[in-house]
């Protein structure tokens, strides 16, 4: 590898992991081959960082990514129980190739650097195709620090098709909520927010209603499963709270599934009252002063 050794500051994205017992030898030093696994493990979170649900995105783009070359350079060893940060960034895009640079750090110390070359190809014939412009610009602009998602707010006639797609996948298909309990007339009067990625795929949604004079109610918060934990739910919530502020509301409430209580508490909501059930799922009312 002829390029200068990468530094932490070269990377916008990191995946953190802890070295497991099964990955080390009798001296508790990581086997060399596992560093390639660490880079490959980080790829899943790299796609989430790009706001791309991998399978659906590749289907939309009409291709798949195949590994052409992997090169590693070893600088120091990782040991059992070390906490490692795996960085990935796009270095160059050719006609059909995507070159990523990777690095594994323990704190500020570089342990392993790597180069990963992928080819974008037709999954049926495995013949190479030109990297689509949308993917090309996304990878390069992410590496340059540009945002990868946008949040749109509006009425049901504008955003309903995309909001419904996300809610159907999360509530109806994943959580088995009956269709007649998911849809109601409130959608027609609500303010809706939808998060989109750079391929214009809808990833998350929520809605804002009038609960009482000066009190807003947020509901139908949904994030596609591959995108959870990436901050998209918080983007939706902040957008809807800002819409409530702008119309003069003084308080916002919501009925949170108890499994999501911590998420809402981190964003300033406080529980009020006892746990109750909606569509056979435990909920708790939570409120925040605007």
N, C-alpha and C positions, 0 to 999 in steps of 0.2 A: 504494500500500500504506500504510494508515493505522496499522498496528501499529508499536510501537517496534522499532528495529533489533535483531535477535537477537544474543546473545552466545554464545561457546563453551560457557559453563556452562549454557545452556538445553538442551543436547543430551546425550543418553546414548549415541547411536550416531553414528559417523563412518565414512565410506568414504574411504580415502586413494588419491590418484592423482597422477601426474606429467604435466604438460602436454607433449604431443607436438608434434613439428615440424609435422605436418599440420594442427594446430589453431590456428596463429598466422598473422598476416599478415607483410608484409615488415618491419614494425617489431618483430616477435616478440611482439606482443600478441594475446591470444586473441580470435578473432572472437566477437561477442556471442552468436550463436546456439548456440555450443558449451556455454555455461553450462547451458542447458536439457538438453543431452545429459549433462553431468556429473551433474545431479540424477537423470536417468533411469537412468544407469549405477549410481548409488548404490542405487537401489531394489532391485536384485537382492540386494545384501548386507543391505539392511534387512529383507527377508523372511527371510534366513538368521538375522539377529540375533533375529528373532521366533520362530525355530525352526519356520518354516513352509516346507516344500517347496512352492513356489508352485502348480505344476500340480495336484498331488495334493490340496493343501489347498482350492483353489478348487472342485475337483470334489466334495470332501466337503461344502463349504459350499453347494453348489448355485448358484453364481453366478460372475461375473467382475468385475473392476474396470476401468472405462473412464475415461479422462481427460476431465474436463468443462472445466477451466480451468487455465491455468498463467500466473502473473504473476511477473515478475522485476523487481528493483530493483538498479541497478548503483551500487556505491559506490567501487570501484577496479578496476584492471585486473590480470589475471594475465598472466605472461610465460612465454616458452618455458623449459622445464625447471623451473618452479616445482613444488614439492610442495604439493598442496592437500588439505584435509580437508573433505569434504562431509557436513554434518550433516542428519539428517532426524528429525522427531518429529511425533507425532499431536497436533494442536491441538484438534480438535472433531469429533464425529460426529453427524450428523443422522439423519433416518429412513433414507435410502438413500445419504447422502453421507459421505465421509471427507475431512477437510481436514488436510493435512500442511503444516508449515512446514519450509522448507529453507534452508540457508545454506552458502556456500562461503568457507572461511577459508584464508589463507596465514599460518601461525603463529597469532597472536592477531588479525590484521587481517581484518576482514570485507570481502570483495570483492563478493559478490552475495548478496542474500536473495531468497527466493521463496515463493510460496504455490501448492500443488498441490491441486486439488479432484478427487476421484474419485467415481464413482457405481457402486454395487454393483448389478449387473443380471443378468437371465437371459441367458446367452450365446446361446440360440437365437433369442429375440425381441428382445434388447437393451432390454427394458423394465425399469425400475428395480424393485428389491426392497429390503425392509428389511435393513439390515446385521445379520447374525446376532449374537445375544447373545455367543456365544463369541468372535467376532472383535472385537466392540465392546469387551468387557472386556479382551481381550489387548492391544489397541492402547493403551488408556488406562492400564492398569496398567503396561505396559512404560514408557510415558512418565513414570510416577510412580516408576520404579525397582524395580518388583516382578520376581521371577524368572519366566521364561517356560517352564522345563522342570522336570521332577521325575524322580528316579531311583528305581525300585522294584527290590527284590531279593527273591528267593524261589525256589521249586522249579519244576520243569518243568510240573507240573500247573497252576500259577498263571500262569506267564509264557510257557509254551512256544509258544502260538499266535502271540504277538507276536514273540518271539525268532526263531521259525522264519521268519516273514515277512521280517524284516530280513536274516537269513542267506541265505535263498533269493535275495533280490534282489541281494545283494552277491556271495556266493560262487558260486551256481549260475548265475544269469543274467549277471552282469557278468564274473566271472572264469572261467566255464565249468568249474567243478569238478563232477565227476560226482556225482549224487545219492547214490549208495551210498558215496561217500567223505566226504560232508558229515555224514551222520547216523550216530550210534553210540549204544551203550547208556549211555555216560557221561552223557548228558543227564539221565537219570533220577535220578542221584545228585549232580549238580552244583548249586552255588548259581548262579543266573542273575541278571543285572542288565539292566534295560531302561530306556532314557531315553524319556520321553513328553513331547510338547508339550502346549499348552493345549487342543488339539482331541482329545487322547488318541490321537494317532498315534504309533506306535513308530518311533524314529529311529535307535537305536543299541543294541547289546547285547554281552554277553560272558559267559563262564562261569568258575567257579572249581571246581577239582578237588583232591583229595588226591593228591599225587605220591609222597610218602614221609612217614614220621612227621616232623612239624614243617615239612614243605616243601609249599607250595601250588603249583598250576599254573593259570595263567590262559590261556584260549584262546577261540577263536571270536569274537575281537574284530571287530566289524563296525559301520560307520557308513554310512548311506545317502549316496549320492554328493552330492546337493545340500547336505548338512549337514556335509561334511568341512571341517575348518579352523575350526570354531566352538567347539571345546572339548568336544564331547560324548563323544569317545573317552576323554578324560582323566577325565570324570565317571564313566564306566563303570569305568575302571581304578581310580580312587580308592575307589569303592564296593566293588569286589571285594577290594582290598588291605585295607580296613578289616574286611571279613568274615573275611579270613584272620587278621588280628591278634586279633580277638575270639575266635577258636577256638584261639588259642595258637600259630599257625605262626610260625616264626622267619625264613623265607625264602620268596620267591615267584619262580618262574621262568616263562618263556613262550617259545614259538617264534615269533619275529617275522619277518614277511616283510621281506626286506632293504630294500625301499622304505620301510618304516615304522621303520627303525632309529633315525633321528633323533628321531622322536616319543617312543619309549620312553626314549632317553637323556636327553631333557629332563625326564622324570619319574623319573629316578634309577636306571634300569636300566643294567647293564653287560653287554657281550657276553662270551660264554664259548664257546670252541671255534671250529671252522671253519664256514663256510657249508655247508649241506646242502639237499637238495631234498625237499619234501613236495608231493604232487599237482602235480609239475612246476614248482613255484614256489620260488625260492631263499629259504631261511630261515636265521636264526641264533638260537641259544639266548641268552637274556638273563636276568639275575638281579638281584634287589634284596633286601637284608637289611631285614627289617621292624623 
